[in-house]
Every structure is written in C-alpha cells, then in structure tokens.
C-alpha cells in the first residue's frame, strides 16, 4: 500500500536498507489500520454507543503491526 524510497545518503548510513524500508511500510500500514479502527469507533459512537468498543481488536492489531515495523527498523539501523 505504501511505497517508501530512501535517499542515497540515508541508505549509506543503514546496515540493511531493504529491511528498514520494509519496517517503514509495516509501520505506516499499522498506523493506517489503527486509524480505521478509530474511525469505526467514532461512527459507532454516534450510531450505536453501546457497541463503541467492538473495533478495539482492530486498533490492537494495527498497533501490533506498527510495533513490529518499528522493531524491523531498529534492527536494520
């Protein structure tokens, strides 16, 4: 979904630029998934307030994906 490209001077500083780009893509995807969960919660807040916490698992999944992407970025430095 995301297409990240690093500048050449940044690529030189990294140990594994391919892994770093993969981590950035996963982080952005995780943030996007989390924001979809927040949007669903906002819609449910106005439509059915008793079901507002049902998309919480989507937010947790998004945060886990973003955390995994950050771990890949950390390992690639």
TAURPE-V34147 format. One record per residue. RES is the residue in one letter. OMEGA is omega in radians with two decimals (999 if undefined). D_CENTER is the distance of its C-alpha to the mean C-alpha in whole Angstrom. Layout:
res,omega,d_center
RES,OMEGA,D_CENTER
RES,OMEGA,D_CENTER
This chain:
res,omega,d_center
X,3.12,11
X,3.10,11
X,-3.10,13
X,3.09,13
X,-3.10,17
X,3.04,18
X,-3.10,21
X,-3.13,24
X,3.08,25
X,3.12,21
X,-3.12,22
X,-3.09,25
X,-3.04,24
X,3.10,21
X,-3.13,22
X,-3.08,20
X,-3.13,18
X,3.13,17
X,3.12,15
X,3.11,14
X,3.10,13
X,3.09,11
X,3.09,9
X,3.11,8
X,3.13,8
X,3.11,5
X,3.13,3
X,3.10,4
X,3.11,4
X,3.10,2
X,3.10,3
X,3.11,6
X,3.13,7
X,3.14,7
X,3.04,9
X,3.08,11
X,3.11,12
X,3.12,13
X,3.10,15
X,3.09,17
X,3.14,18
X,3.11,19
X,3.13,21
X,3.14,22
X,-3.12,24
X,-3.09,26
X,-3.11,27
X,-3.06,27
X,-3.12,27
X,-3.13,27
X,-2.99,24
X,-3.09,22
X,-3.13,20
X,3.12,20
X,-3.14,16
X,3.14,15
X,3.09,14
X,3.11,12
X,3.13,10
X,3.10,11
X,3.11,9
X,3.12,6
X,3.08,6
X,3.11,8
X,3.11,6
X,3.10,4
X,3.10,7
X,3.09,9
X,3.10,7
X,3.09,9
X,3.07,12
X,3.10,12
X,-3.13,12
X,3.14,15
X,-3.08,17
X,-3.10,17
X,999,19
